[in-house]
Amino acid sequence: MAEIDFSVLERSKVRQAEFAELVGVSRATVNCWCNNRGMGVHHLRVQKVTKYLGAFEGALRDNDLPLKAGIHRLDRMETIRKILLTQLKKG
């Protein structure tokens, strides 16, 4: 299986807990993925994970990420979801 590059999370300032919520896993699981520990991304999640990471790359290019500091956690998640949806629609 090809190695997945999670560096976009750090560059976009998307927290591991936020990414975990988006893909439906625990923060600890995302931490293991980012630090190359454990078994890696399950084959049933690879497509979703890589698609979302690609969307964050697009958001970085479009200067939609990183978000400004000081945004409340719930507002951050709502904004990140909107950015993700916009990027996914772009294809």
N, C-alpha and C positions, 0 to 999 in steps of 0.2 A: 504494500500500500504506500502511496506517495505521502511524504511528510507535508503537513499543512502548516503554513506560515501564519502565526497568530500575532505577529509584530504590529499589525494594523490596529489592534486593540490599544496598545500602548501609544502609538502615534496619534490615534484619534481621541485618546483619553476616555474611551468607553471602558467602564469598569468591568472586571470579570463577573461580578454579581449581576450586572446589567445584561451582559451577553448571555450568561447562564439562564436568566429569566426569558430572554428572547428565544433561545433554542430549546428550553424545557429540560434543563439539567441543573445540577447543583453548582454552586460557586466552586466547591472543592474539585468537581470534575473538570471545570474549565481551567482551574489552576494546574491540574495535572496535565491537561492538554498543552497549556502554554509552557510548561516546564519539562515537557517530554518525559513525564512519568506515567506509569501505568500502561494500559493497553492501547491508548490512543483513541481517536474518535471511532465510535461504533459504525460499522458500514451502513447502517440504516440512517445515520445522522450526517454522514459525510457531505451529501449533496446540499442539505440545508445549511450546514456550517460554512462550507466554502462559498455558497451563494451569498450569505450574510456578510462574510468577510470581504467579498468582492464589492458588495454594496457600500461597506464602510470605506473601502479604497476610493470608490466613486465620490462619496461624500467628502472625503479629504480633498480630492481634486477640485470639487465644486466649492470648497471652503465652507461647507455646512458643518463640518467637524474640524477641530474639537469645539465643544460648546463652551460658552463663557463660564467662568467660575461663579459659584454662589447660587446656582439654580437649585431649587428644592428637589429632593429625590424623585418625587412623583412627577413633577414637571419635567425633569431630565428624561425619565422613562417615556413619557408621552412624546416629547420632542424627538428622542432617538427613534421611537417607533414610526413617527411621521417621516423622518429622514430616510429610514430604512425602506418604508413603503414607496416613497418617491423614487429612490434609487432602483428598487426592484422593478418598478413599472417602466423605468428607462431601459431595463434589460441589460 
